[in-house]
Amino acid sequence: MTRFFPRSLFGQTLLILLLGLVVSHAVGSWIYTADREQAVRAVGGFATAQRIANLTRLIQEAPREARPRIVAALSDQSFRVSLSTQAPPVPAADGDASAAEAIKGYLADRLSLGSASRPRVWASAVEGPPFGPWHMMMPHGPRMMHGLNGFAVRDLQVAIPLTDGPWLTFATGLPGAGPAYSAQFLLSMAIMGVIILAVSVWAVRRVTRPLAALATAAERLGQDVSAPPLPEAGTVETRQAARAFNDMQVRLRTLIDSRTRLLAAISHDLRTPLTLLRLRAETVENANERDKMLATIAEMDAMIGATLQLARDQSTGEPRRLTDVTSLLQSVVDDMSDTGFSARLQPAEPIIYACQPAALKRAVRNLLENAVKYGKSGTVTIRRTSQAIEIDIDDEGPGIPQEELTRVIEPFYRLDESRSRDTGGVGLGLAIAQSIVEAHGGRLTLSNRVKGGLRATIALPLSGGLRAL
């Protein structure tokens, strides 16, 4: 059930609004139909009773010999009138007693009939063909009729005793409410529904559009802290949210810039004493101790430089431009091969992608350097899926314990301290690569291959700017 429920704020708001409108329309239609039925029955019953009273007075005042001709002239297919010497039988009490009593009381008052000569009235409770058990007494015979002026009819029979003895009998149809939902009613409801739907879609879209823009801006901020500010538009609440978001972005940019300046100052201040230590270490006569001291100083200098570069990569963004990612990977592989490392790129078609080429090249180089240093060789594979560009860097090494796969990406974390010192690493290569990939809106994951070795996968979303050749 929940899978059919909209997940977006626009869809949920529109659905709730439309459900409320549908329920209100249904209740309003029911109330309208009930009132309409009551009004039609009241008006139809009053008009029929008034006609019967007028005709009864006319026949009562006419001479006895003229009454049959008058009755024959008044009777038609929808209104049967007859004279009889005996009172007609009373049907079983399964009709509309309230309507019958109302008509009976009206006729008694209008014709000034006493309690001993009150009329006999029977009205059917359901809509259907008129002229029930009394139609056999009519001179014109039975005739089926399904509606009067578009309305369903109910059977109505009235027998009134005349002052000189005969009974005057009427059989007609009492109009009902007719169909609850006519074609005109359904058409008007459909037009109203379309208008309300269009207005609702416009109103809900106008309210939720700033929220969608806020979500897009938040996603863009995760990739570029220097992105343009969010326009402050919409309702009061959305304008306040946009203003708060822009203030947060300014504070984040100020914080990152301050951190970068702080690291630059620390790097500058630390390199001066490191230079002095290097000069003093070179004067040490013991060659073994001198080499160890110089190696430690070099490692500290490399760590300071890598830390400063990581901060700069996170604070300043290279402009994106369309780049052949396959050619970019080939250049990285060629550079590694020229330095004597075993690296290769699996054959692939050109893939054009809007990226930061220098930053992406550095991320791939860091991952490939780890592969060739710790895994003997590196193999790069690029492919395009329905949602992303995926770049795999595989090595032939022993892999990494499962519990360490997420920790090795953390800054300054080194799985093997002695091996990292031997190879010159400071524990920032994977952190820098992850920072660059995340700046592209992508994701960096490490996994152990089934056949042995480690696989580093870069997934770049197609929304970043894929363009087919």
Summary of the structure (lengths in Angstrom):
residues: 469
radius of gyration: 47.2
end to end distance: 42.8
largest distance: 157.4
contacts: 1371
relative contact order: 0.07
helix: 57%
strand: 16%
